[in-house]
Amino acid sequence: MSTPLDSPDQGGLATLDRELEELIREETLEPGDHERFSHYVKKDKILESAMTGKPVRALCGKKWTPGRDPDKFPVCPTCKEIYESMI
């Protein structure tokens, strides 16, 4: 008699691992100007990213994993325009 662990294609942990790997492959980071600008992101998302390593999405749509001092770069003009239209 076989168990779910003996037959990875029939569910169990192997299926979960395969689904997680597929999600990670789909979670691509966008190239672009995020290296040149500081972007606006919700504070709770920044904290979550710092704790989990999960990428964030800025107001302008850029997606990346924060890891540098935003004070050393100019603010993204698109993020700034969107933010100012919200207030």
C-alpha positions in Angstrom: 0.0 0.0 0.0 1.4 3.4 -0.9 1.1 6.7 1.0 0.7 10.2 -0.4 4.4 10.8 0.3 5.3 7.7 -1.8 3.3 9.2 -4.7 4.1 12.9 -5.1 1.8 13.3 -8.1 -1.2 12.4 -6.0 -1.1 15.3 -3.6 0.4 15.9 -0.2 3.6 17.8 0.5 5.0 17.3 -3.0 2.0 19.1 -4.5 2.3 22.0 -2.1 6.0 22.3 -2.8 5.4 22.3 -6.6 2.7 24.9 -6.3 5.0 27.1 -4.1 7.8 26.8 -6.7 5.4 27.8 -9.5 4.2 30.9 -7.5 7.8 32.0 -6.9 8.7 31.6 -10.6 5.6 33.8 -11.5 6.7 36.5 -8.9 9.1 38.3 -11.2 10.6 41.6 -10.4 10.2 44.4 -12.9 13.4 46.0 -14.3 13.3 49.8 -14.8 13.9 53.0 -13.0 13.5 51.7 -9.5 17.2 51.8 -9.2 17.3 55.5 -9.9 14.3 56.7 -7.8 12.7 56.4 -4.4 9.1 55.2 -4.7 6.0 55.7 -2.6 4.8 52.5 -0.9 2.4 51.9 2.0 4.4 51.8 5.3 2.8 48.4 6.3 4.0 46.9 3.0 7.6 48.1 3.6 7.5 46.5 7.1 6.1 43.3 5.7 8.8 43.2 3.0 11.5 43.8 5.6 10.2 40.8 7.6 9.4 38.4 4.8 11.5 39.5 1.8 8.3 39.8 -0.3 8.4 42.4 -3.1 6.4 45.6 -2.8 4.5 47.5 -5.4 4.9 51.3 -5.6 2.1 53.8 -6.5 3.5 54.0 -10.0 3.3 50.2 -10.4 7.0 49.3 -10.0 7.6 46.1 -8.1 10.8 45.3 -6.3 12.3 44.2 -3.0 13.4 47.3 -1.0 16.9 47.2 0.3 18.5 50.6 0.1 18.2 54.0 1.8 15.5 55.9 -0.1 16.8 59.3 1.2 19.7 59.0 -1.2 17.6 59.1 -4.3 15.1 61.5 -5.9 11.4 60.7 -5.6 9.8 59.0 -8.6 7.9 61.7 -10.5 5.1 59.3 -11.3 4.7 58.2 -7.6 4.7 61.8 -6.6 2.1 62.9 -9.1 -0.2 60.0 -8.1 0.3 60.7 -4.4 -0.5 64.4 -4.8 -3.6 63.7 -6.7 -4.8 61.5 -3.8 -4.6 64.3 -1.2 
